[in-house]
Amino acid sequence: MDEKEREERLAAGFAAGDERCTEAVYRRWRPLVHSLARRGLGDEREAEDVTQQVFLAAWRGRGRYRPGPGGLGAWLTGITRHKVADALEARARRARSVEAAARTLHPAAERPGSLPHPEPERTVDRVLILGELARLPSAQQQVLRLAFYGDLTQAQIADRTGLPLGTVKSHMRRALHQLRRSLPAGAAAVR
């Protein structure tokens, strides 16, 4: 069996939902997908995220896969291009939101001759953190807010909320992990 036949069988197995074929597809095309994402985004972390998104989208859409020129590799490349474009648009949206928030919080900084705010980076970090905090599940939000804004220990949070201490610790750990993943590397509050 030649390489083309092997790839066709692999693609057919993937489209049919065969787990071994799916693993083989991931091993075979992950380097290509990751390389395209890294080149398009210029950021290793985002490239990893996009790579995962590509294979998740391919898995979910495997029933729509139709062999064509370039086979499964070309289909995955097309998904990658769309996911990279989505990531770039999301990045641009975040930048616009940060700029708008900074202008709203410190409109004097835009006027000629005005003194700049002493710590605009911290303000932007705060806006980003508050935005990401709002996206967390409500129980995780509550635990973080009580810890950081209420200055309560985990035991005090457990007493106040009635949650078991282990649950409070789990919520805190998951929330902080999610914030670290979703915030830019320079955000001051989660370093």
C-alpha positions as CSV (number, residue, x, y, z in Angstrom):
1,M,0.0,0.0,0.0
2,D,1.5,3.4,-1.0
3,E,1.4,6.6,1.0
4,K,-1.6,8.0,-0.8
5,E,-3.7,4.9,0.0
6,R,-2.6,4.9,3.6
7,E,-3.7,8.5,4.0
8,E,-7.0,7.8,2.3
9,R,-7.7,4.9,4.7
10,L,-6.7,7.1,7.6
11,A,-9.0,9.8,6.5
12,A,-11.9,7.4,6.0
13,G,-11.4,5.9,9.4
14,F,-11.2,9.4,10.9
15,A,-14.4,10.5,9.2
16,A,-16.1,7.3,10.5
17,G,-15.0,8.1,14.0
18,D,-12.4,5.4,14.5
19,E,-10.4,6.3,17.6
20,R,-7.1,4.8,16.4
21,C,-7.4,6.7,13.1
22,T,-8.1,9.9,15.0
23,E,-5.0,9.4,17.1
24,A,-3.0,8.7,13.9
25,V,-4.5,11.8,12.2
26,Y,-3.5,13.9,15.2
27,R,0.1,12.6,15.2
28,R,0.4,12.9,11.5
29,W,-0.9,16.4,11.0
30,R,-0.4,18.1,14.3
31,P,3.1,19.4,13.4
32,L,1.7,21.0,10.2
33,V,-1.3,22.6,11.9
34,H,0.8,23.9,14.8
35,S,3.5,25.3,12.5
36,L,0.8,27.1,10.4
37,A,-0.8,28.5,13.6
38,R,2.5,29.6,15.1
39,R,3.5,31.3,11.8
40,G,0.2,33.0,11.5
41,L,-0.1,34.1,15.1
42,G,3.5,34.7,16.2
43,D,2.7,33.3,19.7
44,E,3.4,29.8,20.9
45,R,0.6,29.7,23.5
46,E,-2.0,30.9,21.0
47,A,-0.7,28.5,18.5
48,E,-1.2,25.6,20.9
49,D,-4.7,26.7,21.6
50,V,-5.5,27.0,17.9
51,T,-4.0,23.6,17.2
52,Q,-6.4,22.1,19.8
53,Q,-9.3,24.1,18.4
54,V,-8.5,22.8,14.8
55,F,-8.6,19.2,15.8
56,L,-11.7,19.6,17.9
57,A,-13.4,21.4,15.0
58,A,-12.2,18.6,12.7
59,W,-13.6,15.9,15.0
60,R,-16.9,17.6,15.4
61,G,-17.1,18.2,11.6
62,R,-15.7,14.9,10.5
63,G,-19.1,13.9,9.0
64,R,-18.8,16.7,6.5
65,Y,-15.3,15.8,5.4
66,R,-15.2,14.9,1.7
67,P,-12.0,13.7,0.1
68,G,-10.6,16.1,-2.4
69,P,-7.4,17.4,-3.8
70,G,-4.8,17.4,-1.0
71,G,-6.9,15.1,1.1
72,L,-7.3,15.4,4.8
73,G,-4.2,17.5,5.2
74,A,-5.7,20.2,2.9
75,W,-9.0,20.1,4.8
76,L,-7.1,20.5,8.2
77,T,-5.1,23.4,6.7
78,G,-8.3,25.1,5.7
79,I,-9.7,24.7,9.2
80,T,-6.4,26.0,10.6
81,R,-6.5,29.2,8.4
82,H,-10.1,29.9,9.7
83,K,-9.1,29.4,13.3
84,V,-6.0,31.6,12.9
85,A,-8.1,34.3,11.4
86,D,-10.6,33.9,14.3
87,A,-7.8,34.2,16.8
88,L,-6.3,37.3,15.1
89,E,-9.8,38.9,15.1
90,A,-10.2,38.1,18.8
91,R,-6.8,39.6,19.5
92,A,-7.8,42.8,17.7
93,R,-11.1,42.9,19.6
94,R,-9.3,42.6,22.9
95,A,-6.9,45.4,21.9
96,R,-9.8,47.6,20.9
97,S,-11.5,46.9,24.2
98,V,-8.4,47.7,26.2
99,E,-7.9,50.9,24.3
100,A,-11.6,51.9,24.8
101,A,-11.4,51.1,28.5
102,A,-8.2,53.1,29.0
103,R,-9.8,56.1,27.2
104,T,-12.9,55.8,29.3
105,L,-11.0,55.5,32.6
106,H,-8.5,58.2,31.7
107,P,-9.9,60.6,29.1
108,A,-7.5,63.4,30.2
109,A,-4.6,61.3,28.8
110,E,-5.9,62.0,25.3
111,R,-6.0,65.8,25.6
112,P,-2.9,67.7,24.3
113,G,-0.9,69.1,27.2
114,S,-2.5,66.8,29.8
115,L,-0.3,64.7,32.1
116,P,-0.6,61.0,31.5
117,H,-2.0,58.8,34.2
118,P,0.8,57.6,36.4
119,E,0.1,53.8,35.9
120,P,-2.0,53.2,32.8
121,E,-0.7,49.6,32.5
122,R,-2.1,48.7,35.9
123,T,-5.5,50.2,34.9
124,V,-5.5,48.2,31.7
125,D,-4.5,45.1,33.7
126,R,-7.3,45.7,36.1
127,V,-9.9,46.0,33.3
128,L,-8.6,42.8,31.6
129,I,-8.7,40.9,34.9
130,L,-12.2,42.1,35.8
131,G,-13.4,41.1,32.3
132,E,-11.9,37.6,32.6
133,L,-13.2,37.3,36.2
134,A,-16.7,37.9,34.9
135,R,-16.3,34.9,32.5
136,L,-15.6,32.4,35.3
137,P,-18.4,30.3,36.8
138,S,-20.2,32.1,39.6
139,A,-18.9,29.9,42.4
140,Q,-15.3,30.5,41.3
141,Q,-16.0,34.3,41.0
142,Q,-17.5,34.4,44.4
143,V,-14.4,32.6,46.0
144,L,-11.9,34.8,44.2
145,R,-13.8,38.0,45.1
146,L,-14.0,37.1,48.7
147,A,-10.3,36.2,48.8
148,F,-8.9,39.2,47.0
149,Y,-11.5,41.9,47.6
150,G,-12.8,40.7,50.9
151,D,-9.3,39.7,52.1
152,L,-10.6,36.4,53.5
153,T,-8.7,33.2,54.0
154,Q,-10.0,30.0,52.4
155,A,-11.2,28.8,55.8
156,Q,-13.1,32.1,56.3
157,I,-14.6,31.8,52.8
158,A,-15.8,28.2,53.6
159,D,-17.4,29.5,56.8
160,R,-19.1,32.4,55.0
161,T,-20.4,30.5,52.0
162,G,-21.1,27.2,53.7
163,L,-19.0,25.4,51.1
164,P,-16.6,22.6,52.2
165,L,-13.0,23.9,52.6
166,G,-11.8,21.4,49.9
167,T,-14.4,22.9,47.4
168,V,-13.2,26.4,48.2
169,K,-9.6,25.3,47.5
170,S,-10.7,23.6,44.2
171,H,-12.6,26.7,43.1
172,M,-9.7,28.9,43.9
173,R,-7.2,26.7,42.1
174,R,-9.3,26.3,38.9
175,A,-10.2,30.0,38.8
176,L,-6.5,31.0,39.1
177,H,-5.5,28.5,36.5
178,Q,-8.2,29.8,34.1
179,L,-7.1,33.4,34.7
180,R,-3.5,32.5,34.0
181,R,-4.4,30.8,30.7
182,S,-6.7,33.6,29.5
183,L,-4.8,36.7,30.5
184,P,-1.8,38.1,28.6
185,A,1.5,37.2,30.2
186,G,2.1,40.7,31.5
187,A,-1.1,41.1,33.5
188,A,0.2,42.2,36.9
189,A,-2.4,40.7,39.2
190,V,-1.8,37.0,38.3
191,R,1.9,36.9,37.9
